[in-house]
Structures are given as C-alpha cells and as structure tokens.
Amino acid sequence: MMICKFCQKKAIIRLPYARLSLCQVHFNEFMVKKVLKSIKRYKMISKGDRILVAVSGGKDSTTLLHILSLLSSTLNIELYGIYIDLGLGEYSEKSKQKVKELFKLLNIEHVIVDLKESLGFKVPELSKLSKRPTCSVCGLIKRYVLNVIALNLKANSIATGHTMDDMIAYILKEFILGNYGQLVKLKPKLEAIAGLMPARIKPLVEVSERESLVYALVNNLPIYHGECPYRPQESIEVEIKSFFNMLETRHPGIKIQFLRKFFKGEAVNLKDVTLGEIKKCSICGMPSSTDVCALCKLIYRIEGSYNRILEFLDKINSIELLR
Amino acid sequence: MMICKFCQKKAIIRLPYARLSLCQVHFNEFMVKKVLKSIKRYKMISKGDRILVAVSGGKDSTTLLHILSLLSSTLNIELYGIYIDLGLGEYSEKSKQKVKELFKLLNIEHVIVDLKESLGFKVPELSKLSKRPTCSVCGLIKRYVLNVIALNLKANSIATGHTMDDMIAYILKEFILGNYGQLVKLKPKLEAIAGLMPARIKPLVEVSERESLVYALVNNLPIYHGECPYRPQESIEVEIKSFFNMLETRHPGIKIQFLRKFFKGEAVNLKDVTLGEIKKCSICGMPSSTDVCALCKLIYRIEGSYNRILEFLDKINSIELLR
C-alpha cells in the first residue's frame, strides 16, 4: 500500500516530480500551499484585490475557485464568480447547473451571463453567420464579457483556470508555429491597463491537469465531465500535452522546470515584443488594438450596424449579482 | 500504384509535405536540388571553398558526401573526407569499412584518424579514466580532430550530416531544458573564426532522416546500419524526434516551417547571446573559450601532464591524405 509521506495513512496520489505520496488531507494542504506559492512567486495578487473568477463547470476552474475561496482570508481578497452561458446546447446547460451548485456551496457572489438572452445569438449562430471558426468566436466573446463584467464590478483582475499543461501546450504551440509574438502573452500574470483592462492571472500555472482533477474529485466538487461538442478531435495542443505527459513520466519534474525557466523571460525577445498599443474601441469603448474592436467588427459583419453591441453592453452591465 | 509526378513511372517515395510522389530518377534530382537550395538559402558555401566532410558510415553523412560530390563542379568546391575511428569496437570497424568503400566509389581525397593509434586511448577508455560520460567525451574528440584536420588541410569549412530531424531535436531539447544560450549555435552555418576555426555547415538541414535513408538505399551507397553501442536507449532527442514525426504525419510541412521560422532568428535572443570569446588554448593552440581547452584539461586529469596532447597533434597532422 502506498502511504502518505506525512502521516502514514493510505495515500491517494503519487507525485513523482515532488517525490511524494499523499493522503487526502495532506494532498489538499499541498495543493493550497502550491497555489499560494505560485501566487507569491509571480506576484499575481495584492491585498485588497477584487478578483473575478471565470468558471466553466470543468475540473480546472472549479478547483481554482475552491482553492481561492480557501485562501481568500489569508490573501485578504474579495472573490466574484462568473459563468458565461455560450449556448452550446446540453454542454452549456449541464455545466451551468454544476457551476450554480459550486457558487452556492462556496457562497460566492456571482454573475451568470446568458449570451442568447443578452446578445441575441448563441456562439454557434455567431460563428455560422460571421463565417468565423467556432473556437475563435467563442474565445473572443469570453474575453469581451469577462472584461465588461470585471470593469463593472471594479475587479482588479480576472482569474482563469489555465493549468501548467495548458500553458506548456500554448507555449510550445506558438514556438513550433513560429508565432513568437504570442509568447509574450503567455505568463502567469498579464498586468492591467488602467481603466481599460483588469489584470489577468492564472493561479493554477504550476498545477497539472491531473492534480486539478484529483483535487476536484476527492473534494466532491460539482464538476461536469462532458466535453464541448465543438472541441476539435485532434489539435496540436492535445498532441503537445500527451507528448509532455510522456516526457514527464520519463523525466519527472521536466514540466515545471521548463515553465519556471520560460517565465524568467530569457527565452524569447519578451522585452522587445510589446503587446502593441491598446486603445478604446470607438464604438463600444472596450479595449482594442485597432480603432474598432473585434466583436464590434463581427457584429457589423453580420448585421451591417453596431446597434446590437450597445444594447448588449447595457444588458450585461445590468445583470444582477447573485449570492 | 503510386506514380511519379514528373514521368508517370512507378514512384518509390511519397512526400506529403511537398505533395509529390517520385520515381528514383526524379527523387535523386529532387534531393540534389533541395540540398543546393538550402546551401544557397543559408549562404553555406562560396566558390572555391575547400570543404572537409565528416563521414561516419551512417546514412546521413553518406548521403551528404554523395550529394556534395555531385554538386562539386556546379559549386566549384574541393571536397575532402574524414573518418575518425573512435575505437567503439565492432561498430567502428564495420563503419570504417563502409566509409572506405564510399571514399573509393566517389574518388574523394581523405584522411582516416585512428584515435587509439594517435592518442593512445579509445573513446571508452578516455571516458572511463576521466569519469566523464562517453557521449560527451566522444563529441569533444570529434570536434577537436575535425578542427585540427580542417586547419591542416586549409579547409574553409567542415560539413556534417545533421538532418532536419537532428536540428529540430536539438532546438526543442535546449528550449525545453531552458538552455537558451545553446540555441544560438543551432543554425545551418556557424561562421569561421580566422586562423582558429573553420566554418561549420549542415547542408542536409532541410532533409529528413527518412529522405536521407531512402537516398542512400536507392543509390546503393555503402552504409553501415549498426548503432553505436554507447547510444542511450532513451533520450529526450529520440522522444522529440518521434513526437515531430507524429506531428508531421498529421500536419505535413510543420517540420520545415518550424525550422525556417526559427532560422530567421526572431525566436530567441540570438543577437544578444554571443558565442563568448574564442581564444587559443595556451597548451595546444586549438580554439577554446577558456585558457586551457577541454581536451587538454581531460588529458591532464588522466595523466597529470599535457605531453600526450602535443604528440597527438604531431601524429594527426602528419596523417597522409589518401585517394
């Protein structure tokens, strides 16, 4: 029997990179400490921060919200939750139910944005009408809504559940495809732009998907196991993740070593490449690198007018905060 | 039946990244043109160059020498071959026989350096006595001997059979391990340092291992299929190579796109990182980044004196050039 390094009880997980086997109690403690350390290492959070946590119903963002709520008094932060119903059929319905349970369980003030109700279109409809790929439209909508709600709630930062495995997959993907400019954005904290964009933080940046899944399971957190119906069956990210999981098995610790070195910023011309000037979209006032932002352009493409955007902003800005 | 794109004869190879199936004649033509294009793209060779080609008996360096000999009048270059007998038992014996056949077949002036005869030690003996890993000692010896012989023959450059797959594996390995400084050295041509070091060129930088193997086979070139007995069974390079072969199957062309973008030098701080000052070793006069070069240090560690190095230099400098 595998026993816990700290209490000799039955271990529920083996972590080769840390040379540890842990029981449920000590695994929970380990995870909370690990996230706290990452937050400090990368200076993600300051006292008094108001943090909007994006929750999808999946294992990663659920684990994130749970751990942040345990840390909220230590860190002296206020947490808000957000779920965006993107209109992806049964997947959205079922994940929304799980997120509602989670918000209730943790007693988190939260907002639920229904895209069909507020914008008049579900993601698949927007994708079809604009002839743009579903995943790209979905990412655009999520970034936009998170930003609007965070500004409305006067949140300093938006926290997402990206894991170590996600970050590695993104970094390697951009490196392999030669999109070096994208590499600057891939760090644990992207600083805020005053009045325009809150900071973006990734507190699970040193947590693996496996750890986040086990954490959600052993704590009986409400998670939805279904996969997005639009998720591509094969993708370079998925291929990189399985490659790195194989590497990690043979060379325990290689993932975290890679990320830590990468985040030191000596790998790429991180200093030379800037994010480009971010200004206010002349239509909706949200941040944009061009005169008119990507969402306004998308809506104009579909409707020949920007009216719907302003109604959308009004609607989501008046969504009530639930407890 | 798969037919050749250019002559409708039976094709012997399918190249998905180039959307081509080719017969033997047109595959040979394709390979020679491809190497010529790489040489021009990366400005590896100038008219009148004297090039020392390092040959091991394996598929890659054999294919390299064959193609360079076909291109020698077009490029107006003089070719010299070198084989280094590292004393790796049957592996060295059998590969030496193949290389001798190749030099004869192509009528190449060449040098054969026997390490045991000239230095008094085989690579495994040096490794054991110095307590340094075999592959690291072997790499050191090869670089040293190639340099001495190239300077002696007044060669402008040393050509090695590194393929696209080798380069990708080295680049990804150093990127993953965070050895960003090493990335500067990974390019198709490393410039010469006058009087100290000839240039180093890799004309097969856009040729895959599969292409180089098929080329050697269809042209009945003498190659030895055995593997070095000291080659590690598992290594991160091997793991990266199989990962990229899988990626290439699913995304044809991804390998060459990755390398071309990487070689543009925008990925990493290539300009900021320099190779460090290269000076003459105070003992043997060969290039070194420190006052005493790595081989002199190694021999001193074993023998407590540098005498053997000077004898070694005398011996290999007087090895006759064979035809």
HADDOCK unambig.tbl for C-alpha pairs under 7 A between the chains (distance, minus, plus):
assign (segid A and resid 176 and name CA) (segid B and resid 258 and name CA) 5.41 0.50 0.50
assign (segid A and resid 177 and name CA) (segid B and resid 258 and name CA) 5.90 0.50 0.50
assign (segid A and resid 178 and name CA) (segid B and resid 258 and name CA) 6.21 0.50 0.50
assign (segid A and resid 178 and name CA) (segid B and resid 261 and name CA) 5.67 0.50 0.50
assign (segid A and resid 178 and name CA) (segid B and resid 262 and name CA) 6.83 0.50 0.50
assign (segid A and resid 180 and name CA) (segid B and resid 267 and name CA) 5.76 0.50 0.50
assign (segid A and resid 243 and name CA) (segid B and resid 243 and name CA) 6.65 0.50 0.50
assign (segid A and resid 258 and name CA) (segid B and resid 176 and name CA) 5.42 0.50 0.50
assign (segid A and resid 258 and name CA) (segid B and resid 177 and name CA) 5.91 0.50 0.50
assign (segid A and resid 258 and name CA) (segid B and resid 178 and name CA) 6.21 0.50 0.50
assign (segid A and resid 261 and name CA) (segid B and resid 178 and name CA) 5.67 0.50 0.50
assign (segid A and resid 262 and name CA) (segid B and resid 178 and name CA) 6.82 0.50 0.50
assign (segid A and resid 267 and name CA) (segid B and resid 180 and name CA) 5.73 0.50 0.50
assign (segid A and resid 267 and name CA) (segid B and resid 268 and name CA) 5.89 0.50 0.50
assign (segid A and resid 268 and name CA) (segid B and resid 267 and name CA) 5.89 0.50 0.50
assign (segid A and resid 268 and name CA) (segid B and resid 268 and name CA) 4.34 0.50 0.50
assign (segid A and resid 268 and name CA) (segid B and resid 269 and name CA) 5.85 0.50 0.50
assign (segid A and resid 269 and name CA) (segid B and resid 268 and name CA) 5.85 0.50 0.50
assign (segid A and resid 269 and name CA) (segid B and resid 269 and name CA) 5.59 0.50 0.50
